[in-house]
Amino acid sequence: MTGTPLNRWRFTKEGRSEEITLPHCWNRAEEGAAYYRGACLYECGISLNPQPDRVYYAEFEGAASLARLSVNGRPAGEHRGGFSTFRFDITPLLRSGNNTLSLTVDNSHREDIYPLMADFAFMGGLYRPARLIEAGSSRISLDDRGSEGVYVRQKKLTRKRVDFEVEVLLTRPAEGPDLTCRCVLISPEGKRVIRKKQKVKEDRVLFEMTLENPRLWEGRGDPALYGVEVVLKEGKEEIDRRH
C-alpha cells in the first residue's frame, strides 16, 4: 500500500471559492467570529493512469460531520461522524488522465450524528490529512470501517507475562497467489522480540503471542510502548505492510 497526500483543494462556501491546504476549518474559535453550520464543498484534481491490477482508495482522517464523496460526478460513498478515519474504494470511478474528487462536508445539526451537544463548537471542515491510496489486489484489508486491518487484543496481563493476539484481515482474489503473513513484536527499545509467520489460508490470520517479563506502561514515569509490524508476502516479494 502506498499513499499520496491530497493537500490542495478548492473550497466553496455560500458561492465563494478559494484555494486552501489541509488541515482546514471554515469556522474560527475567536470571539465575534462568524459561525456557520451547513454544507460546503471541497474539490481536488488528480492526474492518474489507473492500472488494471491495482485498486485505489480516497482516505480522509476526519471531516465534520457528514461527508459525501463523488468522483468525476459519480457518487463514491457517504460517511457520518466527524472524528474517525474513513475511506472509499474509487477504482471503478477513475479514468486515465485528469480526475476530480468532490467532497461535500456538512456540519448542520442532525439527530442521527453524535455528539448532539458538547462544551465545544461544532466547527466543520476537512481538518485532518487526506490521501489517495494505491494497493494490490492482494492486500491487508482497507475495508473494515477505516481501520488499518490489524487488531491487537490483550488477553491476560501480569508483571511476569502478557498473552495477546494479533488479528490481520486480508483482501485477496479467490484464485490468488500463495501468500504468507509475518508478524513481529517490537520492544520499546526498538528490538524485534517475537517473530511469527503463517501461510495465508483464509481472509483472516490470527497470531497468538506470549511475552515474558514485559516492560509495562508506567505513565509519565516510563511510557513504554510496544509496536507490531505486519508484512504480507507473495513468495519472497513484500506486497503490503502495517506498522
Secondary structure, 3 states (H helix, E strand, C coil): CEEEECCEEEEEECCEEEEEECCCCCCCCCCCCCCCCCEEEEEEEEEECCCCCEEEEEEECCCECEEEEEECCEEEEEEECCCCCEEEECHHHCCCEEEEEEEEEECCCCCCCCCCCCCCCCCCECCCCEEEEEEECCEECCCCCCCCCEEEEEEEECCCEEEEEEEEEEECCCCCCCEEEEEEEECCCCCEEEEEEEECCCCEEEEEEEEECCCCCECCCECCCCEEEEEEEECCEEEEEEC
